[in-house]
């Protein structure tokens, strides 16, 4: 393709984005950072009924990280994983800048209009503010 050196794969709820991104990375022989952004917890921790809220949140992030690492373990490209909390478009842009990425790979749903409106907001914000090109994978 273009000779990319570093790819950022922004993972949502589909592993297809990882698969497509890693295939591109293998062809380009480049470094990969896989990013999963989780929302900040907003609410009253005392009302959750969970005694160890930090442990519960950490176990979810550990599970997500291990799933990503397991999926990408057999690929030829060097893979780094990042798990961030916050606004998805802000964290994707921030990670792309910090990692000095040449391309951001992210998924976009082809399904109904409401999903596209909700998800398109994040996609549009990333495209408008990204420090590099954005490749959309239909999921």
Backbone bond lengths (Angstrom), bond angles and torsions (degrees), N, CA, C in turn:
res aa  C-N    CA-C-N  psi(-1)  N-CA   C-N-CA  omega(-1)  CA-C   N-CA-C  phi
1 X - - - 1.448 - - 1.519 109.87 -
2 X 1.316 116.54 -105.03 1.459 120.41 -172.46 1.530 113.73 -109.57
3 X 1.308 117.62 -9.92 1.455 119.42 -176.71 1.514 112.26 86.77
4 X 1.312 117.07 45.78 1.461 121.25 178.19 1.523 110.15 -68.72
5 X 1.332 116.78 146.08 1.451 122.33 177.34 1.520 111.74 -103.89
6 X 1.348 116.55 -37.23 1.465 121.15 -177.36 1.521 109.97 -137.43
7 X 1.324 115.42 128.29 1.457 122.01 177.29 1.517 109.58 -112.40
8 X 1.320 115.92 143.01 1.463 121.88 170.22 1.510 106.41 -112.34
9 X 1.327 116.69 120.26 1.457 121.43 177.19 1.521 106.82 -104.51
10 X 1.342 115.71 111.74 1.466 121.43 179.34 1.524 107.73 -90.54
11 X 1.319 115.92 113.40 1.457 122.03 -173.96 1.518 110.73 -94.65
12 X 1.313 115.88 130.79 1.463 121.77 172.22 1.511 108.16 -102.05
13 X 1.324 115.87 -119.54 1.458 120.32 179.94 1.524 112.87 -104.69
14 X 1.321 118.01 8.92 1.455 121.28 -177.19 1.525 110.81 -120.31
15 X 1.314 115.71 133.55 1.457 120.16 176.73 1.524 111.11 -81.46
16 X 1.325 117.57 -8.91 1.462 121.56 178.23 1.526 110.83 -61.50
17 X 1.324 117.07 -35.37 1.460 121.25 178.55 1.530 109.74 -63.27
18 X 1.334 117.05 -42.34 1.460 120.79 177.73 1.520 109.63 -62.96
19 X 1.325 116.20 -47.02 1.463 120.92 -178.27 1.530 110.95 -58.10
20 X 1.319 117.28 -50.50 1.466 121.23 -178.60 1.528 111.33 -65.14
21 X 1.321 116.25 -42.28 1.462 120.54 179.54 1.520 112.33 -63.45
22 X 1.343 116.73 -42.58 1.464 120.23 179.84 1.524 112.00 -69.41
23 X 1.329 116.94 -33.21 1.470 119.55 175.58 1.525 110.35 -64.53
24 X 1.321 116.43 -42.59 1.460 120.28 176.73 1.529 110.80 -63.40
25 X 1.318 116.03 -42.67 1.465 120.49 -179.85 1.532 110.98 -62.83
26 X 1.326 116.93 -38.96 1.464 120.08 179.03 1.527 110.51 -64.62
27 X 1.327 116.86 -40.53 1.468 121.05 178.16 1.528 110.90 -65.87
28 X 1.317 115.78 -40.64 1.466 121.19 -176.94 1.529 112.73 -85.22
29 X 1.349 116.30 -12.44 1.463 121.58 -177.54 1.529 111.24 54.79
30 X 1.317 114.52 54.33 1.461 119.23 -176.89 1.530 111.18 -123.15
31 X 1.321 114.87 169.53 1.456 122.89 177.75 1.517 109.32 -78.31
32 X 1.332 115.95 150.98 1.461 120.89 -177.70 1.521 110.10 -131.18
33 X 1.317 115.33 136.49 1.461 121.62 167.48 1.519 106.65 -117.81
34 X 1.321 115.98 125.12 1.467 121.10 176.92 1.519 106.89 -103.05
35 X 1.340 115.08 124.60 1.459 121.65 -175.76 1.525 110.78 -117.74
36 X 1.298 115.88 128.84 1.469 122.39 172.00 1.515 106.56 -118.60
37 X 1.333 116.46 125.39 1.464 121.09 179.39 1.522 108.80 -107.42
38 X 1.320 115.58 124.53 1.462 122.31 177.31 1.521 108.46 -107.15
39 X 1.330 117.17 146.87 1.471 118.80 179.24 1.522 111.03 -69.32
40 X 1.324 115.28 148.62 1.460 120.29 172.52 1.512 108.64 -64.05
41 X 1.327 116.17 144.86 1.458 119.21 175.58 1.511 108.43 -75.02
42 X 1.330 116.05 123.82 1.464 120.73 177.50 1.515 108.17 -125.34
43 X 1.288 117.13 110.91 1.452 120.19 -179.76 1.508 110.47 163.46
44 X 1.286 114.99 -178.02 1.449 120.97 -179.26 1.524 109.06 -91.32
45 X 1.311 116.69 109.00 1.460 121.68 -178.09 1.522 111.29 -59.67
46 X 1.308 118.59 -32.66 1.459 121.46 -179.46 1.528 112.38 -65.44
47 X 1.320 118.29 -22.23 1.455 121.14 -177.64 1.524 112.97 -92.62
48 X 1.311 118.76 -0.71 1.459 120.55 -175.52 1.516 113.46 -77.73
49 X 1.307 118.77 -25.41 1.451 121.15 -177.98 1.521 112.91 80.74
50 X 1.314 117.34 8.58 1.461 121.54 178.21 1.521 107.21 -107.38
51 X 1.323 116.04 124.26 1.457 119.53 -177.64 1.523 112.32 -68.88
52 X 1.320 116.90 -41.16 1.456 120.91 -176.85 1.534 108.63 -113.95
53 X 1.333 116.83 77.10 1.464 121.50 -176.09 1.520 111.58 -62.43
54 X 1.325 117.20 -38.81 1.466 120.00 179.92 1.526 110.26 -64.36
55 X 1.319 116.43 -42.04 1.468 120.53 178.18 1.519 111.94 -63.51
56 X 1.329 116.43 -39.86 1.467 120.53 178.83 1.520 110.94 -64.88
57 X 1.324 116.75 -43.13 1.461 120.35 179.60 1.525 110.66 -68.65
58 X 1.311 118.11 -38.10 1.460 121.92 179.49 1.521 110.91 -67.32
59 X 1.331 117.79 -38.72 1.461 119.77 -179.29 1.522 110.31 -65.05
60 X 1.329 118.11 -36.69 1.464 120.91 176.50 1.520 110.49 -64.55
61 X 1.316 117.20 -43.78 1.463 119.62 -179.28 1.525 110.77 -67.80
62 X 1.327 117.77 -36.86 1.464 120.60 176.59 1.523 110.78 -64.06
63 X 1.326 116.61 -39.69 1.465 121.28 178.88 1.527 110.20 -63.96
64 X 1.310 117.36 -45.99 1.468 121.70 179.47 1.523 110.00 -62.00
65 X 1.316 117.09 -46.62 1.466 121.11 -179.71 1.536 110.78 -61.06
66 X 1.334 117.66 -44.02 1.467 119.58 -179.05 1.523 111.23 -66.97
67 X 1.335 118.45 -35.62 1.464 121.04 176.15 1.525 110.92 -62.87
68 X 1.321 116.74 -44.30 1.467 120.80 179.12 1.522 110.56 -63.90
69 X 1.325 116.98 -45.59 1.461 120.75 -179.04 1.524 111.39 -65.49
70 X 1.338 116.96 -38.16 1.460 120.88 178.52 1.530 110.42 -64.60
71 X 1.314 116.69 -42.90 1.463 121.83 -178.86 1.525 111.33 -65.42
72 X 1.320 117.25 -35.39 1.463 120.86 -175.56 1.525 113.56 -96.70
73 X 1.328 118.43 1.83 1.469 121.96 -173.03 1.525 113.37 -62.42
74 X 1.311 118.50 -33.83 1.460 120.99 -174.35 1.521 113.73 -93.02
75 X 1.295 118.08 9.82 1.462 121.03 -178.82 1.522 110.16 -87.30
76 X 1.333 115.43 155.41 1.465 121.25 -176.21 1.523 112.99 -78.81
77 X 1.305 117.86 -28.97 1.461 121.08 -176.42 1.525 110.59 -77.59
78 X 1.342 116.85 145.96 1.468 119.55 173.78 1.533 109.69 -65.32
79 X 1.326 116.50 131.69 1.463 121.25 -175.64 1.519 110.34 -122.26
80 X 1.332 114.61 130.99 1.462 122.74 174.90 1.523 106.60 -116.50
81 X 1.320 117.68 139.78 1.460 120.37 177.70 1.520 110.14 -112.41
82 X 1.331 114.28 144.23 1.472 121.05 176.28 1.520 107.84 -133.83
83 X 1.309 115.08 136.34 1.452 121.87 174.85 1.515 106.51 -121.13
84 X 1.321 116.69 118.95 1.463 122.12 -175.99 1.528 109.80 -121.85
85 X 1.307 115.57 155.24 1.462 122.25 175.67 1.520 108.44 -116.73
86 X 1.325 116.31 132.35 1.456 119.51 177.58 1.508 112.59 144.53
87 X 1.299 115.91 -157.78 1.455 123.32 -179.81 1.531 108.89 -73.95
88 X 1.340 118.42 123.87 1.466 120.38 -175.01 1.526 114.49 -55.04
89 X 1.328 117.82 -49.03 1.467 117.67 -176.27 1.529 111.72 -66.35
90 X 1.320 117.13 -36.99 1.462 120.06 178.99 1.530 111.55 -65.88
91 X 1.327 116.50 -43.66 1.464 120.79 -178.66 1.528 111.42 -69.63
92 X 1.328 118.05 -35.41 1.465 121.02 177.82 1.525 109.72 -65.17
93 X 1.312 116.55 -46.75 1.472 121.12 -180.00 1.531 110.12 -64.34
94 X 1.322 116.23 -44.15 1.466 121.65 179.43 1.536 111.01 -60.08
95 X 1.322 117.00 -45.52 1.468 121.04 -179.76 1.526 110.99 -65.71
96 X 1.324 117.40 -40.15 1.467 120.92 178.97 1.529 110.77 -62.06
97 X 1.326 115.99 -39.58 1.468 119.90 178.16 1.525 111.32 -69.25
98 X 1.339 116.76 -46.97 1.463 121.05 -178.41 1.530 111.84 -63.21
99 X 1.317 116.97 -39.19 1.465 121.39 -177.98 1.530 112.42 -85.78
100 X 1.329 116.37 -5.56 1.472 122.38 -178.36 1.530 111.15 54.89
101 X 1.333 114.94 52.15 1.461 121.31 -176.34 1.527 111.92 -78.27
102 X 1.324 114.91 149.38 1.458 122.28 177.70 1.524 111.60 -93.84
103 X 1.335 117.11 -17.69 1.457 122.03 -176.50 1.524 109.80 -156.42
104 X 1.324 116.03 139.44 1.464 122.42 172.98 1.522 106.80 -107.95
105 X 1.329 116.69 130.27 1.460 122.12 176.52 1.517 106.85 -112.11
106 X 1.335 116.60 125.01 1.462 119.94 178.23 1.520 110.27 -144.67
107 X 1.307 116.22 159.85 1.461 121.85 -176.42 1.508 112.60 -93.91
108 X 1.336 114.24 153.59 1.454 121.30 175.70 1.534 107.43 -140.58
109 X 1.329 115.91 133.30 1.466 121.06 -179.83 1.514 110.64 -76.44
110 X 1.323 115.65 143.10 1.456 120.50 176.17 1.533 110.74 -98.72
111 X 1.309 118.01 -1.61 1.454 122.35 -171.12 1.526 113.88 -71.28
112 X 1.295 117.52 -126.02 1.457 119.67 -169.87 1.532 114.21 -83.09
113 X 1.310 114.52 166.33 1.465 122.43 -174.60 1.531 112.68 -63.47
114 X 1.321 117.88 -38.98 1.470 120.73 -177.94 1.524 110.45 -63.74
115 X 1.350 116.91 -44.81 1.468 119.73 178.05 1.518 110.29 -61.01
116 X 1.322 116.64 -40.92 1.461 119.43 -179.56 1.518 111.14 -65.39
117 X 1.326 116.98 -37.17 1.469 119.45 178.62 1.522 111.22 -65.14
118 X 1.328 115.87 -44.21 1.462 120.36 -179.30 1.523 110.19 -68.62
119 X 1.320 117.02 -50.48 1.454 120.84 -177.14 1.523 110.85 -73.67
120 X 1.327 116.76 -35.70 1.456 120.81 -178.66 1.511 111.84 -57.92
121 X 1.308 116.87 -30.63 1.451 121.53 178.30 1.533 110.24 -58.66
122 X 1.324 117.22 -48.25 1.466 121.07 178.23 1.518 110.24 -66.05
123 X 1.323 116.92 -46.56 1.460 121.69 -179.23 1.532 110.22 -59.67
124 X 1.318 116.49 -47.35 1.467 120.27 -179.69 1.529 111.71 -61.61
125 X 1.321 116.61 -42.36 1.467 120.29 179.79 1.524 111.09 -63.98
126 X 1.327 116.94 -39.30 1.462 119.95 178.18 1.526 109.56 -66.46
127 X 1.334 117.01 -47.68 1.466 120.53 -179.37 1.526 110.78 -59.24
128 X 1.330 116.68 -43.82 1.465 120.83 -177.41 1.524 113.56 -68.10
129 X 1.340 118.20 -27.77 1.460 121.05 -172.65 1.523 115.01 -118.44
130 X 1.315 118.34 -0.18 1.462 121.48 -176.09 1.525 111.84 -67.91
131 X 1.324 116.43 144.60 1.462 120.84 178.22 1.535 112.77 -81.19
132 X 1.350 116.49 2.29 1.465 121.40 -177.06 1.530 108.45 -153.51
133 X 1.339 118.27 172.45 1.469 120.37 177.61 1.526 112.05 -62.32
134 X 1.346 115.31 156.94 1.468 121.92 179.14 1.522 108.26 -122.60
135 X 1.329 115.89 128.32 1.457 122.44 177.24 1.518 107.70 -105.70
136 X 1.334 117.04 124.01 1.459 121.71 -179.53 1.520 110.10 -98.95
137 X 1.327 116.01 132.08 1.447 123.10 177.36 1.521 107.90 -107.98
138 X 1.328 116.74 124.59 1.462 119.65 178.72 1.503 109.73 -74.34
139 X 1.340 116.50 126.94 1.463 121.83 -179.03 1.507 110.59 -122.60
